[in-house]
Amino acid sequence: MDPFTLVFWLVTVIWFIVSIIKDKKKTLSSIKMSSGMMKHMAGEIIGILFLIGIILTFLPPETIKEYAGQSSSLITTLIFALVGCITLIPAFVAFPLAGSLVNAGASIVPVVAFLTTLTMVGIVTFPLEKKEFGTKFTLIRNSLSFVFAIVIALIMGVAL
């Protein structure tokens, strides 16, 4: 187990003990409530695993490595970013998918571009955002988010 994970578990256990000491009834109630939520999410998590499996079946690692591998270009990064812009999937699905793409040989830059545009840019949600905030604001926010997503992806490529 890496040190970060170990520290994370240690802090969690310490805060759990503090919570039990402070109010045992509330802590146990919270545990009961969260376990109920996990039961409801279990089906979705299994669905995510199947979705990732299906995607990786149709996109074998060789194909991923060829198009999004170490020799990935700015064009590949922009394509991944555009796919992220028009994709509407929850982040808890996108992160395992991104991890699977990286494990299959995709370069970190296009994958980060996909993740950041997925969470920051909303083409699918544009009509709702336009209705609530106005066209000008929505266009400016989405445009700036797209530019910053590319910048973040390039920085991550240098940092990692």
QUIQUI-V819048 format. One record per backbone hydrogen bond with DSSP energy under -1.0 kcal/mol. CO is the residue of the C=O (numbers start at 1). NH is the residue of the N-H. E is the energy in kcal/mol with one decimal. If there is no record, write none. Layout:
# QUIQUI-V819048
<<CO;NH;E> <CO;NH;E>>
This chain:
# QUIQUI-V819048
<<2;6;-2.1> <3;7;-2.7> <4;8;-2.5> <5;9;-2.6> <6;10;-2.3> <7;11;-2.8> <8;12;-2.1> <9;13;-2.6> <10;14;-2.4> <11;15;-2.6> <12;16;-2.2> <13;17;-2.4> <14;18;-2.4> <15;19;-2.4> <16;20;-2.4> <17;21;-2.4> <18;22;-2.5> <19;23;-2.7> <23;27;-2.2> <24;28;-2.5> <25;29;-2.1> <26;30;-2.5> <27;31;-2.2> <28;32;-2.3> <29;33;-2.4> <30;34;-2.8> <31;35;-2.3> <32;36;-1.6> <33;37;-1.9> <34;38;-2.2> <35;39;-1.8> <36;40;-1.6> <37;41;-2.0> <38;42;-1.6> <41;45;-2.7> <42;46;-2.4> <43;47;-2.3> <44;48;-2.3> <45;49;-2.1> <46;50;-2.1> <47;51;-2.7> <48;52;-2.8> <49;53;-2.2> <50;54;-2.7> <51;55;-2.6> <52;56;-2.7> <53;57;-1.2> <54;58;-2.1> <55;59;-1.9> <60;64;-2.1> <61;65;-2.9> <62;66;-2.2> <63;67;-2.4> <64;68;-2.9> <65;69;-1.2> <68;107;-5.0> <69;72;-2.1> <73;77;-2.1> <74;78;-2.6> <75;79;-2.4> <76;80;-2.7> <77;81;-2.3> <78;82;-2.6> <79;83;-2.4> <80;84;-2.2> <81;85;-1.9> <82;86;-1.6> <85;123;-1.9> <90;93;-1.6> <90;94;-2.0> <91;95;-2.6> <93;97;-1.6> <94;98;-2.9> <95;99;-2.4> <96;100;-2.2> <97;101;-2.3> <98;102;-2.4> <99;103;-2.5> <100;104;-1.6> <101;106;-2.6> <102;105;-1.4> <107;111;-1.3> <108;112;-2.8> <109;113;-2.2> <110;114;-2.4> <111;115;-2.5> <112;116;-2.9> <113;117;-2.2> <114;118;-2.1> <115;119;-1.8> <116;120;-2.1> <117;121;-2.3> <123;126;-1.0> <125;129;-2.4> <126;130;-3.0> <127;131;-2.0> <128;132;-2.0> <129;133;-3.0> <130;134;-1.9> <134;138;-2.0> <135;139;-2.8> <136;140;-2.5> <137;141;-3.0> <138;142;-2.5> <139;143;-2.4> <140;144;-2.8> <141;145;-2.4> <142;146;-2.2> <143;147;-2.4> <144;148;-2.9> <145;149;-2.1> <146;150;-2.0> <147;151;-2.3> <148;152;-2.9> <149;153;-2.3> <150;154;-2.4> <151;155;-2.5> <152;156;-2.7> <153;157;-2.0> <154;158;-1.5> <155;159;-3.0> <156;160;-2.8>>
